[in-house]
Amino acid sequence: MSKIMIAFDVETTGKNPDTDQIIELSMCLYDAGREESYLQLFKPEIPISKGAEAVHGISMDDVASKPSFSEKADEVEAFLARAEVIVGYNVRFDIRCVEKEFERIGRKIDLISRLVVDPLRIWQSLEPRSLSDAYRRFVGKELENAHSAEADVQAAVDVLRGIRETFNLQESSWEDLALLTNPEKESWIGPSHQFIWSAGEVVFGFGKYNGRPILEVGQRDPDYLRWIQRADFPSHVKSLCKGAVSGLGEEDFNKRIVDHYGAMPEA
């Protein structure tokens, strides 16, 4: 017997479900050949980060006249209540965002107890990426003595050689390969990941405000930035937090960072 499936996806003000909010929700219900769609834009209580806007193209002007999530919570819940199966790509993020929206209005929605099907997780299960799996794919042999340190060292080199050949990376420099290994590192401000450039803004790269602009947090929660200055963080992280609560405007703040740490990466 077939089950009622709902596929859904959200767009948000940023990438942290705990602090960011849904600005667009798309759902489609599939029931024995019948389809029913739901699409809604929401006006958030916090600004859309420039980095998020660069991804989904939705601005604060686009949602200025839209209802809040709380105004549409009843119909969102009613639509999702019909689902026996929930489908989405990397759907853990979308589920968490919906859960947090209901938490903010003092309600709870139970999506995890349904059957959850995620094509990304299925793909990862069917194409595992252990060293033995990589060796089989990119070297074309079975790895003998796996988990022997000596064998694993040589296998890693052989796999890297195979990856460079498979993806035409033979001419890539070590710097190029390092950037592919950690693509966000180019956006780091200073020698660690705590703050990064994102669409011309300095944003958090960690913690409860991950993805939110530091100047916005400096206005909304300056005590958090002051706590970072007292805690065990690198000196450049403390310096950025100090600047964010000093009253500087964004242009002056960014200029000081560029003068000290170098130009922001090209978009």
N, C-alpha and C positions, 0 to 999 in steps of 0.2 A: 504494500500500500504506500503510495507516495506521501511525502510530508510537505507541509507548507514551508517554503523557504523565503527568507528576506535577505537580500544583499544590500549592504549599506556602506556609506563612506561619508566622512566629515571633512570639512575644511575649517581651520581654526586660526585664532589670533597669533599662534606660535606653536612650538613643538613640545610643550610641557603640559600634559593633561591636568596636572595638579593646580596650575596657575593660569593656564590659557583657557580660552572659551571657544565654543562652536559658533561659527558664523554662517555655515552652510551645511545642511543635512540632506542627503539624497538617499532614498530607500526605494527598493522595488520588490514587490511581493509576487512570488510565483506559486500558483496553486493549480495543478493538473491542467497546464496549458493556458491558464488565465494569468494575466499580469496586471498589477496595479502599482502606480508610481506615486511617490511623495517627494516633493522638493521644496525646501524652505530656507530662506535667508533670515538671519537673526542679527539684531543689534547687540553687540557685546558691551560689557561694562568697562572693559579695558581697551586700549588702542590696539589695532592690528599692527604687529611689528612689520618693519620694512622688509625683513627677510621673508616673512610669511606672505606678504603681499606680492613680492617678486615671484613666488612660486605659484600662487593660485589666482592672482590678478584681481582680488576683491579688495576694494578700498573702504575706508570709513564712510565716504560719501555714498557708496553703493548700498550700505546698510543703515544709513542714518534714519530712514523712515520705516524700517522694518520692525517687527515685534521682537521683544526679548524672548529668550528661550522659555522663561517661566510662563509667558503668555500662551505658548504653544505646547507646554509640557503634557497636558492631558491628551492632545491628539497624537503627539509623538509616542507616548506610552501606549495608547490604544492601538496604534499601528504595529508597534513592536510586539505587543502582547499576542498577536496572532501567529508569530513565528515559532515553528517547531525546530527549524534549522536556521542558523545565522551564518552568512557567508560574507567574507571581505578579505581583501589582500592586506596582510599585516594588520589584521582586524583587532588585535589586542589593543592597539592605540585607539581605534575608533570606539571600542567598547568602553575603555577607561574614560574617554572624553564624555561619553553619554552618562556614565555613572556619576562623574564629578558634577555635571550640570544638575542632575537630580539632587545630589548631596547639597549643593548650594542653596536649593530651595526647600531643604528639610525633608526630602523624600528619598526613597530607595527604589531602584529598579534592578531586577534580577535578570541578567542576560547570560551569565556564565553557566547557569544550570541547564540552558538549552544546548542542543547539539551545535557546536561551533566548528566551522570548516574554513580553513585558511589556505588558499593555494600556495602562499609563500612557504608555510610550514610543511605542506605536503612535498613541495619541491625539495626543501632542505632534507626531508626524511628519505626521499627516493634518490637523491644525489648527495650522499654524505661527503664530508670534506676532511676526513682524517688524512694523515700523511700517507697511509697505505692506499687510500682511495686516490689521492693526488698522484702518487707514484704510478698507479695502474693507468690513470688517464693520460698523464703527460710524459711518462717514460715508456709505457707500453709493456711493463713487466710487473710481476708480483714482487712486493718488497719482502725480502728475507730478513730474518732477525729484527723485525719491527720492535721498537721500544728498547733496542740496544742503542746506547748513546752513540757509539761509533757508526753504526749503520744509519741511524736517523740523521746524523750530520751530513753524511754523503748523499743521502736520499733528498734532503732539503735542497742541496746544490743541484742535483739532477732534476728535481721538480722545477726549480727556478729556470734552469736552462730550457726545459720543455715548455714552460709557460711563455718564455720570451720568443721561442720559435712559433708556437701556436698562435700567439696574438701579435706577431710581427713587432716585437719589442727589442730586437737585437741591437738596434741603434740607440736605444734609450740609455741615458746616463744613470748612474747610481742615484743622483738627485731626483731624476724622473721616477725611478722605481720607488724611492722612499716616499715621494708625494702620492703615488698610487697606493702605497701601504697605509698612509695616514693623510688622506686628502684634506682634512680640516687644518692640518698643521700650518699650511700657508696662510691661514686666517688668524693664527694665534697672535695675540698682542703680548710681546715679551716671550720668555722661554718656556711657558707652560700654557695649558689649555683653559685656564679659568675664565679668561675673557677673549672674545674673538670678534673680528669684523663680520658684519652681516648686512649686506645692502647699504653700506655707508654708516651703519650704527655700531656702537660697541655694545655687545650683548653678553650675557652670562653664558658660559660653557659648562656650567655645573650647578648642582644644588636645586633648591626649590624654585628658583627663578630662571632655570635653564632656558635660554632662548629669549628672555626678556631684556630690553635695553637697560643698561646700567643707569642712565639718567632718569628713566621712568621709575625704576626701583628707588633711586635716590629721593624722588619726590613722594612716592607712596609708602616706602618703608625705610627711611634713613637709618633707623636703629639697626637694621640688618647689615648695612654697609659699615656702620660703626663697630658692630660685633666682629666683622671680618678684619677690621683694622687692629682689633685687640687679640684675635685668635692666631693660630699657627699657620699663617699663609705666607707665600713668598712676598718679598718687599714690593715687587712691581704690582702685585695684586692689591696690596694695601694702599699703594700710591694711587691707583686708579679709583679705588673706593673713596679715598680722601678727596680727590678731584671731583667726583660725582656729587658730593654733598657740599661743595664749596660755593655753589651758586653760579658756576660758569654756564653759559649757554652752549648749545650743542656745537656750534661752529668753532668757538674758542676751545672747548673741551677736546674736540677731535683734532684741532690744529696742534695742540700741545702733545697729544699722543703721537701724531705723525712726526712731529719734530724730534721726539724722543725715541720712538721705536721704529720709525720708517713708515713709508707710504702704505696705505691700505691696499689689499690685493685688487686687481682689476676684476670687474664684474664678469 
